[in-house]
Amino acid sequence: MFSLKVNDEIELKLAQAKYAVNAFEVIKTNYKHLQEWMLWVNENMSFETVPNFYTNSAKSYKKDGSELGLLIFYQGKIVGGTGLHSIIKPYKSAELGYWLSKEFNGRGIVTKSVVRLLEYAFEEKNLNRITVKCVPENRKSLAIPEKLGFTKEGIERESVWLHTRFADQVVYSMLAKEWEQKRLRKNDISEK
């Protein structure tokens, strides 16, 4: 099954029903931490809905490549997720998202995972544009595209319903030609 090796400790694996029990436990343990920023973490989420989500994600990837949901494994354990969604093939564009268990923050796991996913998106799938959208108050999430040199395009005002309120989203993007320039620089982006 599809996977991307990041380094000796981190691997990205296609989200599938067989990982649902462990993934659900990580999400449940981090409910308050994730619910603050993630619309999909809500009171309707249950052990029954998580396998369906992963099964549908895997089917979408196999069928038409419109979604690529990945789980982040750190030292063999599920600690988060990332992926490409809203993949529009004619435009060669996608949106990138990520989440991480609170106890693993600050170790560079998401940054390294995102670098590997960008490498795959630009170099193997030949996408031209990747966007990242984050709520402005989520400083840890904003730090990823900023650190990796994405261009801040602006604010989508009240563009997402976040449980009890509409929230703005900061929009970042990176183009394939910008990725290539960063990869050719002396300080390789993968070192970040």
C-alpha positions as CSV (number, residue, x, y, z in Angstrom):
1,M,0.0,0.0,0.0
2,F,1.1,3.6,-0.6
3,S,3.6,5.1,1.8
4,L,6.2,7.8,1.8
5,K,9.4,7.4,4.0
6,V,10.4,10.7,5.5
7,N,13.4,9.4,7.5
8,D,14.3,6.6,9.8
9,E,11.8,7.6,12.4
10,I,8.9,9.1,10.3
11,E,6.7,7.4,7.6
12,L,3.5,8.6,6.0
13,K,1.1,5.8,5.3
14,L,-2.2,5.9,3.4
15,A,-5.1,6.3,5.8
16,Q,-7.0,3.0,5.8
17,A,-9.7,1.3,7.9
18,K,-7.0,-1.0,9.4
19,Y,-5.5,2.0,11.2
20,A,-8.8,3.4,12.4
21,V,-8.7,2.1,16.0
22,N,-5.3,3.5,16.7
23,A,-6.0,6.8,14.8
24,F,-9.3,7.2,16.7
25,E,-7.5,6.8,20.0
26,V,-5.0,9.5,19.1
27,I,-7.7,11.8,18.0
28,K,-9.8,11.1,21.1
29,T,-6.8,11.7,23.4
30,N,-6.2,15.0,21.6
31,Y,-9.8,16.0,21.2
32,K,-9.6,19.4,23.0
33,H,-6.3,20.2,21.3
34,L,-7.5,19.4,17.8
35,Q,-11.1,20.5,18.1
36,E,-10.1,24.1,18.6
37,W,-8.7,24.2,15.0
38,M,-10.2,21.3,13.1
39,L,-13.8,21.2,11.9
40,W,-13.8,17.5,11.4
41,V,-13.1,17.0,15.1
42,N,-16.6,17.3,16.6
43,E,-19.2,15.6,18.8
44,N,-20.5,13.5,15.9
45,M,-17.1,11.8,15.5
46,S,-17.2,8.3,16.7
47,F,-15.3,5.0,16.3
48,E,-17.8,4.1,13.6
49,T,-17.2,7.3,11.5
50,V,-13.3,7.2,11.5
51,P,-13.0,3.8,9.6
52,N,-15.5,5.1,7.0
53,F,-13.5,8.3,6.5
54,Y,-10.3,6.3,6.0
55,T,-12.0,3.8,3.7
56,N,-13.4,6.6,1.6
57,S,-10.1,8.4,1.5
58,A,-8.2,5.3,0.4
59,K,-10.9,4.6,-2.3
60,S,-10.7,8.2,-3.6
61,Y,-7.0,8.0,-3.9
62,K,-7.2,4.7,-5.8
63,K,-10.1,5.7,-7.9
64,D,-9.3,9.2,-9.2
65,G,-6.5,10.6,-7.0
66,S,-8.8,13.4,-5.8
67,E,-7.7,12.9,-2.1
68,L,-4.6,11.6,-0.4
69,G,-5.1,11.1,3.3
70,L,-2.0,10.0,5.1
71,L,-1.2,9.1,8.7
72,I,2.0,10.2,10.3
73,F,3.8,7.4,11.9
74,Y,6.7,8.3,14.3
75,Q,8.8,5.5,15.6
76,G,6.1,3.1,14.4
77,K,3.2,4.9,16.2
78,I,0.4,7.0,14.8
79,V,1.0,10.6,16.0
80,G,-0.9,12.7,13.4
81,G,-2.0,13.1,9.9
82,T,-1.4,15.0,6.7
83,G,-2.5,14.9,3.1
84,L,-3.6,16.5,-0.1
85,H,-7.2,17.3,-0.6
86,S,-9.2,19.2,-3.1
87,I,-6.9,17.9,-5.8
88,I,-7.9,19.5,-9.1
89,K,-6.1,17.6,-11.8
90,P,-6.7,20.0,-14.8
91,Y,-5.3,22.9,-12.7
92,K,-2.6,20.7,-11.1
93,S,-3.4,22.1,-7.7
94,A,-4.2,20.8,-4.2
95,E,-4.7,21.9,-0.7
96,L,-2.4,20.5,2.0
97,G,-3.4,19.9,5.6
98,Y,-1.9,18.4,8.8
99,W,-2.5,17.7,12.4
100,L,-0.4,16.3,15.2
101,S,-0.8,14.8,18.7
102,K,0.0,17.5,21.2
103,E,2.7,15.5,23.0
104,F,4.7,15.4,19.8
105,N,4.7,19.2,19.1
106,G,8.1,20.9,18.7
107,R,10.0,17.9,17.2
108,G,9.8,18.9,13.6
109,I,7.6,15.9,12.7
110,V,5.0,17.9,10.8
111,T,7.6,20.1,9.0
112,K,9.6,17.1,7.8
113,S,6.4,15.3,6.8
114,V,5.2,18.3,4.8
115,V,8.5,18.6,3.1
116,R,8.3,14.9,2.0
117,L,4.7,15.4,0.9
118,L,5.6,18.5,-1.1
119,E,8.5,16.5,-2.8
120,Y,5.9,13.9,-3.8
121,A,3.3,16.4,-5.0
122,F,5.7,18.5,-7.1
123,E,8.3,16.0,-8.2
124,E,6.3,12.8,-8.6
125,K,2.7,14.0,-9.2
126,N,3.8,17.1,-11.1
127,L,1.4,19.4,-9.3
128,N,1.9,23.1,-9.9
129,R,0.3,24.8,-6.9
130,I,-0.1,23.7,-3.3
131,T,-2.1,25.8,-0.8
132,V,-2.2,25.7,3.0
133,K,-5.0,27.4,4.9
134,C,-4.9,28.1,8.7
135,V,-6.9,30.0,11.2
136,P,-4.8,33.0,12.2
137,E,-4.8,32.2,15.9
138,N,-3.3,28.8,15.2
139,R,0.4,30.0,15.4
140,K,1.9,26.5,15.4
141,S,0.1,25.6,12.2
142,L,1.0,29.0,10.6
143,A,4.7,28.3,11.4
144,I,4.9,25.4,8.9
145,P,4.2,27.3,5.6
146,E,6.1,30.3,6.9
147,K,9.2,28.2,7.8
148,L,9.1,26.4,4.4
149,G,8.9,29.6,2.4
150,F,5.3,29.6,1.2
151,T,3.9,32.9,-0.1
152,K,1.3,34.4,2.1
153,E,-1.5,35.4,-0.2
154,G,-3.9,36.9,2.2
155,I,-6.9,36.3,4.4
156,E,-10.1,34.5,3.4
157,R,-12.5,36.3,5.7
158,E,-15.0,34.2,7.6
159,S,-14.4,31.3,5.2
160,V,-14.8,28.4,7.5
161,W,-17.3,27.5,10.2
162,L,-15.3,26.5,13.3
163,H,-17.9,24.8,15.5
164,T,-19.5,27.9,17.0
165,R,-18.3,30.8,14.8
166,F,-17.1,31.8,11.4
167,A,-13.3,32.1,11.2
168,D,-10.9,33.7,8.9
169,Q,-8.2,31.6,7.2
170,V,-4.7,32.7,6.2
171,V,-3.9,31.4,2.7
172,Y,-0.4,30.4,1.8
173,S,0.8,28.9,-1.5
174,M,3.8,27.4,-3.1
175,L,4.3,26.9,-6.9
176,A,6.4,24.1,-8.5
177,K,8.9,26.6,-9.8
178,E,9.4,28.0,-6.3
179,W,9.8,24.5,-4.9
180,E,12.5,23.8,-7.5
181,Q,14.3,27.0,-6.6
182,K,14.3,26.2,-2.9
183,R,15.5,22.6,-3.7
184,L,18.4,24.0,-5.7
185,R,19.6,26.4,-3.0
186,K,22.6,25.5,-0.9
187,N,20.5,25.1,2.2
188,D,18.2,22.3,1.1
189,I,14.7,22.7,2.3
190,S,14.7,19.1,3.6
191,E,17.2,20.2,6.3
192,K,14.5,22.3,8.0
